[in-house]
Amino acid sequence: ILLIVAKKVGGGLATIGLAGAGVGIGIVFGAFLIAYSRNSQLRNELFSYTLLGFALTEAIALFALMMAFLILF
């Protein structure tokens, strides 16, 4: 029974990375809005950088979620 409890606690702790990824995504899009408001002529270039930052941040979230599922199952 201790192993089951340890797996559930470990899986819960592994999902802490998802909160960090949520904050990171908010920072990426917030920085995009600030940069776009300062120089709207660079919209396409800024948006491509924003999508790259979003994809990398989301990859970290998926790795954290994958680790949580590996621990639980």
N, C-alpha and C positions, 0 to 999 in steps of 0.2 A: 504493500500500500504506500510505502514511503517513496518508491520509484514513480508511482503514478502522480503523487503530489509534486515531486521534484520536476517531472516533465511538464506539468501544467504551469508551475512557477517559472521554469526556464522559457517556456513558450511565451508567457506573458512578458517576461523581461526582454525577450528578443524583439517584441513589437515596439519597444521604446524608440527604435530608429525611425518608425513611421511618423512619430510626432516631429522629429527633427527634419524629416523630408518635407512635411507640410509647411514648416517654418521656412525652409529653403525655397520652396516653390513660391511662397508669398514674397520673399525677398527678391527673387528673380523677376517676377512680374511687377513688383513695386518699383524696382530699378528701371524696368522698361518704361513704365509710365513717366517717371521723372526724366529719363533721357529723351523720350519722345516729346515731352512738353518743352524741353530746352531747345531741341533741334528737330523739327518735324520733317525736314528734308531727308533725313537718314532713316526713314521709317522701315523700308525693306531690309536694310542691313541690320538695324537694331532688332527687328522682329526675328531674323534668322539666328542672331546670337541668343535671343530669348528662348527660342525653341530648342537650341542646343543646350542651354542651361537647364531648361525644363526636363529634357530627355535624360541628362546626366543625373539630375536630382531624383527623378522618378526611378531610375535604375537602382539607385541606392535604396529606395523604399522597397522595390521589388526584391532586392537581395535580403533585406531585413525580414520581409514577409516569408520568403523562401526558407530562411533559417528557422523562423518560428514554426513553419509547417514541418520541417525536417525534425525538429526537436519533439513536436507533438506526435507525429505519426512515424 
